[in-house]
């Protein structure tokens, strides 16, 4: 635990809290763009150590949370088909769909519910695990629910590459990979945007580097600090961001230098470029964002579940019933979880109305776990 404890040092955190207080001369609003950072802020009470003039708001930094209900519905349908084995990361198993899949209008259903009803739904830790399932079950169609930012996309790309090399005709993906910079630009381009600085996601930049953030910082005149996930990381990131704001600067800085290099991981990027192409993507709460997703290139269309198994999916799904969840406002930074009328009452980890309540990086899950008042 030595190296973890180093970045959870209480005195170090207090040092940066005092430095931030000394620097701050006016109100500032900063958005962290990673759910891991959100959980660190809420768990360790980092926001309570800051001057009251500094506001931290939570962005769409949880890939599970921004996955639209329509794609989750497709996963539910595929997982319920007897010819399919659906493999997924554990975070997706409790995320409710729209309530219209599997002929259950008005009843949100998740992948655990599909499994309990007899569907072959399996939790995996890597898309390469799903590849092994396909090899072990040549008589079944194996679908991996590919969710995540640029962080997990290289492993998904490797699974497709290996499936092609192995000639696995029974392996495919339900792809919902999304890209962070276009979402940041969508937030900054909103006329109601309150964000004056960003803490960028360190794990994304470990893969992609941070060259693509310079144009955003210049165009919108906002500082962007690539930041890690431990308490000391977050406080250092806030300190650097406030220093720029107070000096009237808008630059890209790298706080997470122990993991992030300017160029990122070129090998991972090359594999992603080979397998995927950039496409528009629907985001929960943000709508469609141009050039914000990854889809399989035409050379790999045989591994696209929506193409290969399209006969199992509805061409015109019914409209979803109303849902009081305000996750869209939370993901855009316009509200915090306790402001949702359903938070902690109708919406709990046991009865979630939206993904942010059950994802391990979801803002609602963080507030429920660490900030819910004692009964």
Secondary structure by P-SEA (a helix, b strand, c coil): caaaaaaacaaaaaaaaaaaaaaccbbbbbbbccaaaaaaaaaacccccccccbbbbbccccccccccaaaaaaaaaaaacccbbbbbccccccccccccccccccccccaaaaaaaccbbbbbccaaaaaaaaaacccbbbbbbccccccaaaaaaaaaaaaaaaccccccccccccccaaaaaaaaaccccccccccccaaaaaccccccaaaaaaacbbbbbbccccaaaaaaaaaaaaaaaaaccbbbbbcccccccccccaaaaaaaaacbbbbbbbcccccccccccccccccccccccccccccccccccccccccccaaaaaaaccccccccccccccccccccccccccccccaaaaaaacccccc
